[in-house]
Amino acid sequence: MPIITDTAEKCRLFAEAGLAFALVADFSAVREMPPADFMRGLLYGDCRCRAAACGFNFTFGKNAEGTPRDLESFFGADRVSVCAPLLSDGETVSSSRIRRLIAEGDIPQANALLGHPFSVCGTVRHGRGDGKKLGFPTINQLPADGALRPAAGVYVSAVKLPSSDALLPAVTDAGVAPTMDMTGIFRYETHLLDAVDVLLYGESPRVFLYKRLRGEMKFAGPSALVAQISRDSAAAREYLRENGIK
């Protein structure tokens, strides 16, 4: 199942929400645990849990046999809080629904359900240099293994550098760059709208996506591509300004 939010971003969001700490368990080590061992050994023993909260459809342990009722039996019903379904437009908010929206390119709706902007992250690598030659240098990243990919296209975005909490306005192409590259490799190419004198090779900046401006297109040549990138950049800057994203 493609991952919507990677572990590093989850932990940042947990801290932002006020959680004191988060235990990141190795799923491969716990997925074969019988539910009783999961509760007694991991939760009660290792984590010293004395109460729990979970979603209405939460499952755990080998073959997903454990349910909220098992937690209630173990901890006591008064020590387990089972969250009811959260509805939006009459439909349950779920990871499956959010994955579908992102895969379709409906980032505003996905972000509304997530409660925060969807983001991508990857190590910056050397590209072909086409963007710089065209006057639009880019940050080039490959998707992380197992990460959810948005629909191919051009997105309004903002970049958070590893060394700063500031968001830098940007426009991102997610896809295979068909005009300039024939390899067919899916990647993210992000152009910072305001020049920033920083080398990012080997770093892993986070790119937040806000809106899909258009699908990916193949242009007749560099001049047509430059004209469209200029329009995309202007549209991205306007969207970020209108929505107070900075």
Sine and cosine of phi, psi and omega as CSV:
sin_phi,cos_phi,sin_psi,cos_psi,sin_omega,cos_omega
0.00,0.00,0.85,-0.52,-0.02,-1.00
-0.85,0.52,0.63,-0.78,-0.05,-1.00
-1.00,0.07,0.81,-0.59,0.02,-1.00
-0.97,0.23,-0.75,0.66,-0.07,-1.00
-0.80,-0.60,0.84,-0.54,-0.04,-1.00
-0.96,0.28,0.23,-0.97,-0.12,-0.99
-0.87,0.50,-0.67,0.74,-0.02,-1.00
-0.87,0.49,-0.67,0.74,-0.01,-1.00
-0.95,0.32,-0.60,0.80,0.07,-1.00
-0.86,0.52,-0.72,0.70,-0.02,-1.00
-0.90,0.43,-0.61,0.79,0.05,-1.00
-0.90,0.44,-0.67,0.74,0.01,-1.00
-0.93,0.38,-0.61,0.79,0.07,-1.00
-0.87,0.50,-0.73,0.69,-0.01,-1.00
-0.90,0.44,-0.65,0.76,0.02,-1.00
-0.89,0.46,-0.53,0.85,0.00,-1.00
-0.99,0.14,-0.11,0.99,0.07,-1.00
0.98,-0.19,0.12,0.99,0.04,-1.00
-0.93,0.36,0.68,-0.73,-0.05,-1.00
-0.95,0.31,-0.62,0.79,0.03,-1.00
-0.33,-0.94,0.29,-0.96,0.05,-1.00
-0.71,-0.70,0.73,-0.68,0.07,-1.00
-0.99,-0.13,0.86,-0.51,0.02,-1.00
-0.99,-0.15,0.95,-0.32,-0.04,-1.00
-1.00,-0.04,0.55,-0.84,0.07,-1.00
-0.97,0.22,0.94,-0.34,-0.09,-1.00
-0.86,0.51,-0.61,0.80,-0.02,-1.00
-0.89,0.46,-0.41,0.91,-0.03,-1.00
-1.00,0.06,-0.33,0.95,-0.07,-1.00
-0.92,-0.38,-0.23,0.97,-0.10,-0.99
-0.93,0.37,-0.36,0.93,0.01,-1.00
-0.99,-0.12,0.05,1.00,0.02,-1.00
-0.95,0.31,0.74,-0.68,0.19,-0.98
-0.87,0.50,0.54,-0.84,-0.03,-1.00
-0.79,0.62,-0.62,0.78,-0.02,-1.00
-0.89,0.45,-0.65,0.76,0.02,-1.00
-0.93,0.36,-0.58,0.81,0.03,-1.00
-0.88,0.48,-0.71,0.70,-0.03,-1.00
-0.95,0.30,-0.75,0.67,-0.09,-1.00
-0.97,0.26,-0.69,0.72,-0.08,-1.00
-0.99,0.13,-0.81,0.59,-0.09,-1.00
-0.98,0.17,-0.82,0.57,-0.08,-1.00
-0.95,0.32,-0.85,0.53,-0.09,-1.00
-0.96,0.27,-0.67,0.74,-0.07,-1.00
-0.99,0.15,-0.92,0.39,-0.08,-1.00
-0.93,0.37,-0.68,0.73,-0.08,-1.00
-1.00,-0.06,-0.17,0.99,-0.01,-1.00
0.84,0.54,0.56,0.83,0.04,-1.00
-0.94,0.35,0.66,-0.75,0.09,-1.00
-0.82,-0.57,0.05,1.00,0.06,-1.00
-0.37,-0.93,0.27,-0.96,-0.06,-1.00
-0.50,-0.87,0.42,-0.91,0.12,-0.99
-0.73,-0.68,0.64,-0.77,-0.03,-1.00
-0.41,-0.91,0.22,-0.98,0.07,-1.00
-0.98,0.20,0.30,-0.95,-0.06,-1.00
-0.89,0.46,-0.47,0.88,-0.04,-1.00
-0.94,-0.35,0.40,0.92,0.00,-1.00
-0.92,0.39,0.69,-0.72,0.11,-0.99
-0.74,-0.67,0.39,-0.92,-0.03,-1.00
-0.39,-0.92,0.25,-0.97,0.04,-1.00
0.99,0.16,0.01,-1.00,-0.05,-1.00
-0.84,0.55,0.75,-0.66,0.00,-1.00
0.86,0.50,0.37,0.93,0.00,-1.00
0.80,0.60,0.64,0.77,-0.07,-1.00
-0.99,0.16,-0.40,0.92,-0.01,-1.00
-0.98,0.22,0.61,-0.79,-0.05,-1.00
-0.73,-0.68,0.16,-0.99,0.07,-1.00
-0.82,0.57,-0.53,0.85,0.02,-1.00
-0.89,0.45,-0.58,0.82,0.05,-1.00
-0.91,0.41,-0.64,0.77,0.05,-1.00
-0.89,0.46,-0.67,0.74,0.02,-1.00
-0.90,0.44,-0.63,0.78,0.02,-1.00
-0.92,0.40,-0.59,0.81,-0.06,-1.00
-0.98,0.19,-0.78,0.63,-0.07,-1.00
-1.00,0.03,-0.41,0.91,-0.16,-0.99
0.97,-0.25,0.69,-0.72,-0.09,-1.00
-0.85,0.52,-0.52,0.85,-0.03,-1.00
-0.97,0.24,-0.11,0.99,-0.01,-1.00
-0.93,-0.37,0.16,0.99,0.02,-1.00
-0.81,-0.58,0.82,-0.57,0.05,-1.00
-0.96,-0.27,0.90,-0.44,0.00,-1.00
-0.97,-0.23,0.90,-0.44,-0.06,-1.00
-0.98,0.22,0.73,-0.69,0.04,-1.00
-0.96,0.29,0.30,-0.95,0.04,-1.00
-0.85,0.53,0.65,-0.76,0.11,-0.99
-0.99,-0.12,0.83,-0.56,-0.08,-1.00
-0.96,-0.28,0.57,-0.82,0.13,-0.99
-0.65,-0.76,0.84,-0.54,-0.07,-1.00
0.81,0.58,0.60,0.80,0.07,-1.00
0.98,0.21,0.07,1.00,-0.03,-1.00
-0.85,-0.52,0.63,-0.78,-0.01,-1.00
-0.89,0.46,0.72,-0.70,0.11,-0.99
-0.97,0.22,0.88,-0.48,-0.06,-1.00
-0.58,-0.81,0.31,-0.95,0.03,-1.00
-0.90,0.44,-0.56,0.83,0.01,-1.00
-0.90,0.44,-0.66,0.75,0.01,-1.00
-0.91,0.41,-0.67,0.74,-0.01,-1.00
-0.92,0.38,-0.65,0.76,0.06,-1.00
-0.85,0.52,-0.67,0.74,-0.02,-1.00
-0.89,0.45,-0.69,0.73,0.00,-1.00
-0.89,0.45,-0.69,0.72,0.00,-1.00
-0.91,0.41,-0.67,0.74,0.01,-1.00
-0.90,0.43,-0.44,0.90,0.03,-1.00
-1.00,0.02,-0.15,0.99,0.00,-1.00
1.00,0.03,0.17,0.99,0.02,-1.00
-1.00,0.04,0.95,0.31,-0.09,-1.00
-0.93,0.37,-0.67,0.75,0.02,-1.00
-0.84,0.55,-0.67,0.74,0.01,-1.00
-0.94,0.35,-0.65,0.76,0.04,-1.00
-0.88,0.47,-0.69,0.72,0.01,-1.00
-0.89,0.45,-0.60,0.80,0.02,-1.00
-0.89,0.45,-0.66,0.75,0.00,-1.00
-0.96,0.28,-0.58,0.81,0.03,-1.00
-0.93,0.36,-0.56,0.83,-0.09,-1.00
1.00,0.05,0.10,1.00,0.03,-1.00
-0.29,-0.96,0.30,-0.95,-0.03,-1.00
-0.93,0.36,0.67,-0.74,0.15,-0.99
-0.92,0.40,0.64,-0.77,-0.03,-1.00
-0.68,-0.73,0.36,-0.93,0.09,-1.00
-0.81,-0.58,0.43,-0.90,-0.05,-1.00
-0.48,-0.88,0.58,-0.82,0.02,-1.00
-0.13,-0.99,0.33,-0.95,0.01,-1.00
-0.94,0.35,0.75,-0.66,0.01,-1.00
-0.94,0.34,0.78,-0.63,-0.03,-1.00
-0.86,-0.52,0.30,-0.95,0.07,-1.00
-0.95,0.32,0.75,-0.66,0.04,-1.00
-0.99,-0.16,-0.36,-0.93,-0.02,-1.00
-0.99,0.14,-0.28,0.96,-0.04,-1.00
1.00,0.08,0.10,1.00,-0.03,-1.00
-0.90,0.44,-0.66,0.75,-0.03,-1.00
-0.87,0.49,-0.69,0.72,0.00,-1.00
-0.90,0.45,-0.66,0.75,0.02,-1.00
-0.89,0.45,-0.53,0.85,-0.02,-1.00
-1.00,0.07,-0.09,1.00,-0.01,-1.00
1.00,-0.07,0.16,0.99,0.00,-1.00
-0.73,-0.69,0.96,0.26,0.00,-1.00
-0.87,0.50,0.54,-0.84,-0.08,-1.00
-0.77,-0.63,0.43,-0.90,0.20,-0.98
-1.00,0.00,0.85,-0.53,-0.09,-1.00
-0.95,-0.30,0.84,-0.54,-0.02,-1.00
-0.70,-0.71,0.57,-0.82,0.14,-0.99
-0.99,-0.12,0.52,-0.85,0.04,-1.00
-0.88,0.47,0.58,-0.81,0.08,-1.00
-0.93,0.37,0.47,-0.88,0.03,-1.00
-0.85,0.52,0.77,-0.64,0.05,-1.00
0.99,0.14,-0.03,1.00,-0.05,-1.00
-0.99,0.16,0.57,-0.82,0.07,-1.00
-0.93,0.37,0.71,-0.71,0.04,-1.00
-0.97,-0.25,0.70,-0.71,0.08,-1.00
-0.97,0.26,0.22,-0.98,0.09,-1.00
-0.84,0.54,0.62,-0.79,0.02,-1.00
-0.86,0.52,0.65,-0.76,0.01,-1.00
0.39,-0.92,-0.14,-0.99,-0.02,-1.00
-0.95,-0.30,0.74,-0.67,-0.12,-0.99
-0.83,-0.56,0.58,-0.81,0.26,-0.97
-0.93,0.36,0.73,-0.68,-0.07,-1.00
-0.55,-0.83,0.10,-1.00,0.13,-0.99
-0.54,-0.84,0.56,-0.83,-0.11,-0.99
-0.91,-0.42,0.73,-0.69,0.12,-0.99
-0.95,-0.31,0.90,-0.43,0.01,-1.00
-0.97,0.23,0.48,-0.88,0.00,-1.00
-0.85,0.53,-0.46,0.89,-0.09,-1.00
-1.00,-0.06,0.07,1.00,-0.11,-0.99
-0.48,-0.88,0.42,-0.91,0.09,-1.00
-1.00,-0.07,-0.09,1.00,-0.02,-1.00
-0.94,0.34,0.54,-0.84,0.09,-1.00
-0.98,-0.18,0.80,-0.60,-0.02,-1.00
-0.98,-0.20,0.81,-0.58,-0.03,-1.00
-0.88,0.47,0.62,-0.78,-0.09,-1.00
-0.38,-0.92,0.12,-0.99,0.14,-0.99
-0.71,-0.70,0.70,-0.72,-0.14,-0.99
-0.83,-0.56,0.74,-0.67,0.16,-0.99
-0.99,-0.15,0.85,-0.53,0.07,-1.00
-0.94,-0.33,0.89,-0.46,-0.02,-1.00
0.43,-0.90,-0.49,-0.87,-0.13,-0.99
-0.94,-0.35,0.10,0.99,0.03,-1.00
0.74,0.67,0.90,0.44,-0.16,-0.99
-0.91,0.41,-0.38,0.93,-0.03,-1.00
-0.95,0.30,-0.61,0.79,-0.14,-0.99
-0.93,-0.37,-0.14,0.99,-0.10,-1.00
-0.64,-0.77,0.68,-0.73,-0.04,-1.00
-0.95,-0.32,0.15,0.99,-0.08,-1.00
-0.97,0.23,-0.42,0.91,-0.03,-1.00
0.97,0.25,0.27,0.96,-0.02,-1.00
-1.00,0.10,0.81,-0.59,0.03,-1.00
-0.96,0.29,0.75,-0.66,0.01,-1.00
-0.46,-0.89,0.15,-0.99,0.11,-0.99
-0.93,-0.38,0.81,-0.58,0.07,-1.00
-0.87,-0.49,0.93,-0.37,-0.14,-0.99
-0.91,-0.41,0.82,-0.58,0.04,-1.00
-0.97,-0.24,0.85,-0.52,0.07,-1.00
-0.97,0.26,0.80,-0.60,-0.07,-1.00
-0.94,0.34,-0.45,0.89,0.07,-1.00
-0.91,-0.42,0.78,-0.63,-0.08,-1.00
-0.84,0.54,0.75,-0.66,0.04,-1.00
-0.78,-0.63,0.84,-0.55,-0.05,-1.00
-1.00,0.04,0.99,0.11,-0.01,-1.00
-0.50,-0.87,0.65,-0.76,0.07,-1.00
-0.99,-0.11,0.79,-0.61,-0.11,-0.99
-0.89,-0.46,0.08,1.00,-0.01,-1.00
-0.85,0.52,0.78,-0.62,-0.04,-1.00
1.00,0.04,-0.20,0.98,0.05,-1.00
-1.00,0.01,0.18,-0.98,-0.01,-1.00
-0.76,-0.65,0.96,0.28,0.07,-1.00
-0.92,0.40,0.47,-0.88,0.02,-1.00
-0.99,-0.17,0.72,-0.69,-0.03,-1.00
-0.93,-0.38,0.89,-0.45,0.02,-1.00
-1.00,-0.06,0.73,-0.68,-0.01,-1.00
-0.97,-0.26,0.61,-0.79,-0.08,-1.00
-0.83,-0.56,-0.58,0.81,-0.04,-1.00
-0.34,-0.94,0.63,-0.77,0.08,-1.00
-1.00,0.05,0.88,-0.48,-0.02,-1.00
-0.98,0.18,-0.61,0.79,-0.04,-1.00
-0.21,-0.98,0.21,-0.98,0.11,-0.99
-0.98,0.21,0.19,-0.98,0.02,-1.00
-0.96,0.27,0.65,-0.76,-0.08,-1.00
-0.76,-0.65,0.46,-0.89,0.13,-0.99
-0.96,-0.28,0.83,-0.55,-0.09,-1.00
-0.99,-0.17,0.32,-0.95,-0.05,-1.00
-0.92,0.40,-0.47,0.88,-0.03,-1.00
-0.09,-1.00,0.03,-1.00,-0.05,-1.00
-0.83,0.55,-0.63,0.77,-0.06,-1.00
-0.91,0.42,-0.65,0.76,0.03,-1.00
-0.92,0.40,-0.61,0.79,0.02,-1.00
-0.91,0.42,-0.70,0.71,0.02,-1.00
-0.87,0.50,-0.69,0.73,0.00,-1.00
-0.88,0.48,-0.65,0.76,-0.02,-1.00
-0.95,0.31,-0.62,0.78,0.04,-1.00
-0.89,0.46,-0.60,0.80,0.05,-1.00
-0.88,0.47,-0.69,0.73,0.03,-1.00
-0.92,0.40,-0.66,0.75,0.03,-1.00
-0.88,0.47,-0.68,0.74,-0.02,-1.00
-0.90,0.44,-0.67,0.74,0.02,-1.00
-0.90,0.43,-0.66,0.75,0.00,-1.00
-0.92,0.40,-0.63,0.78,0.01,-1.00
-0.91,0.41,-0.70,0.71,0.01,-1.00
-0.88,0.48,-0.66,0.75,0.00,-1.00
-0.91,0.42,-0.68,0.73,0.00,-1.00
-0.89,0.45,-0.71,0.70,0.00,-1.00
-0.89,0.46,-0.65,0.76,0.02,-1.00
-0.91,0.41,-0.74,0.68,-0.04,-1.00
-0.90,0.44,-0.50,0.87,-0.05,-1.00
-0.98,-0.19,0.14,0.99,0.09,-1.00
0.90,0.44,0.52,0.85,-0.01,-1.00
-1.00,-0.05,0.91,-0.42,-0.03,-1.00
-0.33,-0.94,0.00,0.00,0.00,0.00
